[in-house]
Amino acid sequence: MPTLPTPEPRGPSRTAYLLTHVLGVPALLACLAWWINASGLDMTIARTLFDPAIDDFPLHTSRWLELIGHRMVLALPIGVGLGAVGVALVASRVPAWKPARGVALAVAATCLLGQLAVSQLKHYTTLPRPYDLETLGGYTPYPLHWWTWVRARAGGALPSGHAGAGYAMLSLYFAGWAMGRPAWRWGGLALGLGAGLGFSAVRVLQGAHFLSQTVWSAALLGSWGRWCSIR
């Protein structure tokens, strides 16, 4: 069994890391998501993508977007999560891999449990999908409140699970921080941002999510992944 190379020293102190990566960035993303919704940008984007002539979003039923951006997307976090579980199991038996065990478990928790948390949270928020709004070809009025304890009144769209599936890959970036691996860190950052933004764009184009709903996913799943590097 190969051994892991000696990690490079970490950059910022734990306090600086907590204030910036763990608390600061999620707070900024949360403020951005709130502003996108409160400013009306959500509805502006949705109305631009909506076609009154067909009373629907033209890409709502796109076969390729539905297959790649909706059906297949969840294979990414599940695959990475299961792979991380495998690394943790190996690390429990191979002493040279022991430093990677906690990080691997954190990645698995972000990719697997994080998705479960997002899927449950959307049952207690009221903001619906754009194509469900009565002004955009749907059946429901715009909600007056964000939260509900009655699942039947939930919008089922905030936060976006598919955007979260992409942003969960940011856990690899923070795993790189924890292990002192710059290549892993920047590779994870590219994958997390690329997947998160890409899946978000697909769902927004389909009228399945408002932009703010996808940014909330970045704040939540990215925040969860940041705990990978705190040991």
ABEGO torsion letter per residue (X at the ends): XBBBBBBBBBBBBAAAAAAAAAAAAAAAAAAAAAAAAAAGAAAAAAAAABBAAAGBBAAAABAAAAAAAAAAAAAAAAAAAAAAAAAAAAAAABAAAAAAAAAAAAAAAAAAAAAAAAAAAAAABABBBAAABAAAGBABBBBABABBABAAABAGAOBBAAAAAAAAAAAAAAAAAAAGBAAAAAAAAAAAAAAAAAAAAAAAAAGABBAAAAAAAAAAAAAAAAAAABX
